[in-house]
Amino acid sequence: MNTVKNIKKEKEIILACSLGDGYIYCNEEKHSAALKITHSENQVDYLKWKTSLIQDLTGFTTGESVYINKNKYGFKAYTKAFYGYKKLRIYRKWLYNNKTKTVKKILQYLSSPLSLAIWFMDDGSIMKRKKKHKDGSIYYLKPSMELCTHSFPNKDQQVILNWLKTTYNIDGYTVKKFSKKQNKHYYMLNFNVQNTKKIYNLIYEYIIKIDSMTKKFKYLLECYSAEHV
C-alpha cells in the first residue's frame, strides 16, 4: 500500500532522474509510457544505483539494460527502461512543454538532498582552476562547480537559481557559453567556492556510494572529505 511518504519519494526520484540523463517517453494511443535512463559504460554502477532506487517503488516494471552505440564515435552506453503508463504520463506533462524540458512544475517535488545529488551527479562538473605563484610554482584553487542546464529554456535559469536559494540556501549565477560544434549559445549555472562546499555537504553521502561518482568528484573529495571522518 502506498503511503503519502512513499508517493512523495516516488515523485522526487522519478522527476530527479528525468532532469538530466533520463527521458520520459509517452505514447497515448498505445497507452504506454517509459522512463529511460542512459549512462556511459563507465557509469554502469551509477545506472544500477538509480535502478535500485526506482525498483524500491511500487507500480513500475523494468526492461533489461540495452547496450547502445550512442554516436558515430562509438560512445558506448547502457539504457534502462521503467514502465508505468498511469503515473509516468502525468510526470511527463509536468516535465515537458512542447517536447522541451521545463522546471516550473516539478521543482516543488525536489525537496531533499537526494534529488539534488542526482541532478549534480548527472549534470554537474568540477572546475579545477590552476594558478601560479610569483616564483612560477603551480597551485590550485579550491573547487567550484558547474551545473549544465542548457536543456532548459533560458527563462528557467533564474527559476532554478531562486529555487536553490529558497530550498537549500545555495547561491549561483548564470553563465552564457558558445558551442562551436552546435553553433549556438547555451547556459550553465556556476557556483563559487563557498556555495560549492554547501552543495558538496548536501550530496556527499550519495557520491561516496558510487565508484564512478567518487572519480567524477575526486577533487571535491580530496579537498573536503577529511571533514566527514
C-alpha positions in Angstrom: 0.0 0.0 0.0 1.4 3.4 -1.0 1.7 5.9 1.8 1.9 9.6 1.4 5.6 9.4 2.2 6.2 6.7 -0.5 4.3 8.7 -3.1 6.3 11.8 -2.3 9.5 9.8 -2.6 8.4 8.3 -5.9 7.7 11.7 -7.4 11.1 13.0 -6.2 13.1 10.1 -7.6 11.3 9.8 -10.9 11.5 13.6 -11.6 15.1 13.9 -10.4 16.1 11.0 -12.7 14.3 12.7 -15.6 16.0 16.1 -15.2 19.4 15.1 -16.6 20.2 11.8 -18.2 16.6 10.5 -18.1 13.7 10.9 -20.6 10.0 10.1 -20.2 8.5 8.7 -23.3 4.7 8.5 -23.7 2.5 7.1 -26.4 -1.1 8.0 -25.7 -2.5 5.9 -28.5 -0.9 2.7 -27.2 -1.3 3.7 -23.6 2.4 3.1 -22.9 4.9 5.3 -21.1 8.5 4.7 -20.0 11.3 6.4 -18.1 14.5 5.7 -20.0 17.9 6.4 -18.4 21.1 6.2 -20.3 24.7 6.3 -19.0 28.1 5.5 -20.4 29.7 2.2 -19.8 32.0 4.0 -17.3 28.9 4.8 -15.2 27.1 1.5 -15.2 27.4 1.4 -11.4 25.5 4.7 -11.3 22.8 3.3 -13.6 22.5 0.3 -11.3 22.2 2.6 -8.2 19.4 4.5 -9.9 17.7 1.3 -10.8 17.8 0.1 -7.2 16.2 3.4 -6.1 13.4 3.1 -8.6 12.8 -0.7 -8.1 12.1 0.1 -4.4 9.0 1.9 -5.6 5.7 0.2 -6.4 3.9 0.1 -9.7 6.8 0.2 -12.2 8.0 -2.7 -14.3 11.5 -2.7 -15.8 13.1 -3.7 -19.0 16.5 -5.2 -19.4 19.5 -2.9 -19.8 20.1 -2.3 -23.5 23.6 -1.7 -24.9 23.8 1.1 -27.5 26.4 2.9 -29.5 25.4 6.4 -28.7 27.0 8.2 -31.6 29.2 7.8 -34.6 32.4 7.9 -32.5 31.4 4.6 -30.8 30.5 6.1 -27.4 29.2 3.1 -25.5 26.3 3.4 -23.2 23.5 1.4 -21.5 19.8 2.3 -21.2 17.4 1.0 -18.6 13.6 1.4 -19.1 10.9 1.7 -16.4 7.3 1.3 -17.4 4.2 2.7 -15.7 1.7 4.4 -18.0 -0.8 6.0 -15.5 1.9 7.7 -13.4 4.6 8.4 -16.0 2.2 10.2 -18.4 1.4 12.6 -15.6 5.0 13.2 -14.8 5.7 13.8 -18.4 3.0 16.5 -18.6 4.7 18.2 -15.6 8.2 18.0 -17.1 7.7 18.9 -20.7 6.3 21.8 -22.6 6.1 21.2 -26.3 8.7 18.5 -26.0 11.1 20.8 -24.2 12.0 20.1 -20.6 10.9 22.8 -18.1 11.3 23.0 -14.4 8.4 25.2 -13.4 6.0 22.4 -12.3 8.5 20.0 -10.8 11.0 21.8 -8.5 8.4 21.8 -5.7 8.8 18.0 -5.5 12.7 18.0 -5.3 12.8 18.8 -1.7 15.7 16.7 -0.3 19.4 16.3 -0.9 18.8 13.0 -2.7 17.2 14.8 -5.7 19.9 17.5 -5.6 22.6 14.7 -5.6 21.0 13.0 -8.6 20.9 16.3 -10.6 24.5 17.2 -9.8 25.8 13.6 -10.4 24.0 13.7 -13.8 24.9 17.2 -15.0 27.3 18.7 -12.5 31.1 19.1 -13.1 34.1 20.4 -11.2 36.2 23.4 -12.2 39.8 22.8 -11.0 41.5 26.2 -11.6 45.3 26.3 -11.9 47.3 29.3 -10.7 50.9 30.3 -10.5 52.8 31.7 -7.5 55.3 34.6 -8.2 58.1 32.1 -8.2 56.4 30.2 -11.0 55.2 27.2 -9.0 51.7 25.8 -9.6 48.9 25.7 -7.2 45.1 25.0 -7.4 42.2 27.0 -6.1 39.5 25.2 -4.1 37.0 23.6 -6.4 33.9 25.3 -7.8 31.0 23.6 -9.6 29.0 24.0 -12.8 25.5 22.6 -13.5 24.7 22.0 -17.1 21.2 23.4 -17.6 21.3 24.0 -21.4 18.3 21.6 -22.0 16.0 24.0 -20.2 14.6 27.3 -21.6 16.6 30.4 -20.8 13.8 31.8 -18.7 14.1 28.7 -16.5 17.6 29.5 -15.4 16.6 32.1 -12.9 13.8 29.9 -11.7 16.3 27.2 -10.8 18.6 29.7 -9.0 15.7 31.1 -7.0 14.7 27.5 -6.0 18.2 26.6 -5.0 18.4 29.7 -2.8 15.0 29.2 -1.2 15.3 25.4 -0.7 19.0 24.9 0.1 20.4 28.4 0.7 22.7 28.0 -2.3 23.6 31.0 -4.4 24.7 30.7 -8.0 24.9 32.6 -11.2 24.2 32.1 -14.9 27.0 31.7 -17.5 26.4 32.0 -21.2 28.7 29.9 -23.4 29.0 29.1 -27.1 29.2 25.7 -28.6 31.2 25.6 -31.9 30.1 22.1 -32.5 26.4 23.0 -32.4 26.9 26.6 -33.5 24.7 28.1 -30.7 24.8 29.6 -27.3 23.8 27.7 -24.2 23.5 28.4 -20.4 25.1 26.8 -17.4 24.9 27.6 -13.7 28.1 28.3 -11.8 28.7 28.2 -8.1 31.6 29.8 -6.2 33.8 28.0 -3.7 31.6 28.7 -0.7 28.4 27.5 -2.4 30.2 24.6 -4.0 31.1 23.4 -0.4 27.4 23.8 0.6 26.4 21.5 -2.4 29.1 19.1 -1.5 28.0 18.8 2.1 24.5 18.0 0.9 25.4 15.4 -1.7 28.5 13.8 -0.1 26.7 10.8 1.3 25.5 9.8 -2.1 28.7 10.4 -4.0 30.7 8.0 -1.9 28.3 5.2 -2.5 29.1 5.1 -6.2 32.6 4.4 -7.5 32.2 6.4 -10.8 30.9 9.4 -8.9 33.9 9.3 -6.5 36.0 9.5 -9.6 34.0 12.3 -11.1 34.1 14.4 -8.0 37.6 13.3 -6.9 38.9 16.9 -6.4 36.0 17.7 -4.1 36.7 14.7 -2.0 40.4 15.4 -1.9 39.6 18.9 -0.5 36.8 18.2 1.9 36.3 14.5 2.7 38.5 14.7 5.8 35.7 16.8 7.4 33.4 13.8 7.2 35.7 11.4 9.0 
